[in-house]
């Protein structure tokens, strides 16, 4: 069994280690807060927006063929046609009302 001197030494090492970790945690927190302040100041002082030249948009035709219906549709922003409902609603393979099945493997 350990004597009283060895227990005091272990407690002292533990206390010193905890104090060191507490200081390191404190320094890391202060450093992170300081970097946050520095980066915030840099972001606030920098001009907003893009710094490069702005390219002109490519010319596009006024209408484009619709791949689903084969007819011309208008560009976004113009008046869009409404959603077309199907001629007949889909039915299940049994022909009756739909049934929800869960689970199983």
C-alpha positions in Angstrom: 0.0 0.0 0.0 1.2 3.5 -0.8 2.4 5.7 2.0 1.2 9.2 2.9 4.2 10.8 1.1 3.4 9.0 -2.2 -0.3 10.0 -2.0 0.6 13.7 -1.4 2.9 13.6 -4.3 0.2 12.1 -6.6 -2.3 14.7 -5.5 0.2 17.5 -6.1 0.9 16.2 -9.6 -2.8 15.9 -10.3 -3.5 19.4 -9.0 -0.6 20.9 -11.1 -1.8 19.0 -14.2 -5.4 20.3 -13.7 -4.1 23.9 -13.2 -2.1 23.7 -16.4 -5.0 22.4 -18.3 -7.2 25.1 -16.9 -4.7 27.8 -18.0 -4.4 26.2 -21.5 -8.2 26.1 -21.8 -8.4 29.8 -20.7 -5.7 30.8 -23.2 -7.4 28.9 -26.0 -10.7 30.6 -25.3 -9.2 34.1 -25.2 -7.3 33.4 -28.4 -10.4 32.2 -30.2 -12.4 35.2 -29.1 -9.5 37.5 -30.2 -9.3 35.9 -33.6 -13.1 36.2 -33.9 -12.8 39.9 -33.2 -9.9 40.3 -35.7 -11.7 38.4 -38.5 -15.0 40.4 -37.8 -13.1 43.7 -38.2 -11.4 42.5 -41.4 -14.8 41.4 -42.8 -16.5 44.7 -41.8 -13.7 46.8 -43.4 -13.6 44.8 -46.7 -15.8 46.0 -49.6 -18.8 43.8 -50.3 -19.5 42.0 -53.6 -17.3 40.6 -56.2 -13.9 42.1 -57.1 -13.6 40.7 -60.7 -15.1 42.1 -63.9 -18.7 41.3 -64.5 -19.3 39.3 -67.7 -22.3 40.1 -69.9 -24.9 37.3 -70.0 -25.0 35.2 -73.1 -27.9 36.0 -75.5 -30.6 33.3 -75.4 -33.6 32.9 -77.6 -37.0 34.2 -76.3 -38.5 30.7 -76.4 -37.1 27.3 -75.9 -38.7 23.9 -76.9 -40.1 22.1 -73.9 -38.6 18.6 -73.8 -41.7 17.0 -72.2 -44.5 18.5 -74.4 -42.6 19.5 -77.6 -44.0 23.0 -77.6 -42.4 26.3 -76.9 -42.5 27.8 -73.5 -41.7 31.3 -72.4 -38.6 32.3 -70.4 -38.8 32.4 -66.6 -40.1 35.7 -65.4 -42.7 35.8 -68.2 -46.2 34.5 -67.8 -45.8 30.7 -67.3 -48.6 28.3 -68.3 -50.3 26.5 -65.5 -49.7 22.9 -64.5 -51.7 20.5 -66.7 -53.6 17.7 -64.9 -53.2 14.2 -66.4 -56.2 12.9 -68.5 -56.6 9.9 -66.2 -55.4 9.4 -62.7 -52.9 6.5 -62.2 -54.4 3.3 -60.7 -52.9 0.5 -58.8 -52.1 -2.9 -60.3 -55.1 -4.5 -58.5 -57.5 -2.0 -60.1 -59.0 -1.2 -56.7 -58.3 1.5 -54.2 -54.7 2.0 -53.2 -53.5 0.0 -50.2 -50.5 1.0 -48.0 -48.3 -1.9 -47.0 -45.6 -1.5 -44.4 -42.9 -3.7 -43.0 -42.0 -7.1 -44.2 -38.7 -8.5 -45.6 
